[in-house]
Amino acid sequence: MKAVTTFLITLTLVLTGATASATTMLGENLLIDPGFEGPLTFEPPFEGRWVGFSCPPEFNCGTAEPGVDFGVFSSPNNPRNGEQSLELGIYDYSGLFVGVFQEVTGLHAGLKATFSGWIAGLAEGGSALPGTELRIEFFDSASGNEIARTDDLTPTLTETYEQFMVMDIVPAGADAARVVFVLESFEGPANLHVAFLDDASFTVVPLPGALILMLGALLPLSLFRKRAA
């Protein structure tokens, strides 16, 4: 029994230490403020904070004004849990986008990454809302260079919160990830678009093959301890 206990403790230490950062625990939600109970930021530093962004002037977004024609903020209007959720809005204006992201560092290649949460939204007149994008972007934290990104998940939202999930493997050369949620009005009529995100999560776990390799590496150690006992 002592040998088994030692083996399990050693396995736990290896698995939780597989990431390069002490704050990156395997299987745990790595996002700060997943329920958007605090305010967003729009300025660096970005790590560990929800960052709002919108269509910049270089995208030729016309005369759109923040807070008037579009907005992104923590809002009490439609929480799934808690007192707030993220609200993205484009108000009777076409050709715009607004979004939010959060960066997580301390990753390494080969981990299975999952971005999930709950989303809802409505267009003007109570119709279902298109024009949403969810993805994971993997990058090198030292240089800031993007290594890869997932395909955009583009669900059509309704007034009822529904769960989403985006998954991929952390690629070679990446040690950080950025989870992204975007609302855009490039297609369709220039009417009211409002989307909500709540209970967001980003987790990483080793692939089954990597877990087997870890177990294989630890097995001789557990047998040695058993003989020594």
Secondary structure as UniProt FT lines:
FT   HELIX           2..16
FT   TURN            22..23
FT   TURN            26..27
FT   TURN            34..35
FT   TURN            47..48
FT   STRAND          51..54
FT   HELIX           57..59
FT   TURN            62..63
FT   TURN            67..69
FT   STRAND          70..75
FT   STRAND          85..91
FT   STRAND          97..105
FT   TURN            109..110
FT   STRAND          111..123
FT   HELIX           124..126
FT   STRAND          132..139
FT   TURN            141..143
FT   STRAND          146..149
FT   STRAND          162..169
FT   TURN            172..173
FT   STRAND          176..184
FT   STRAND          192..206
FT   HELIX           208..228
//
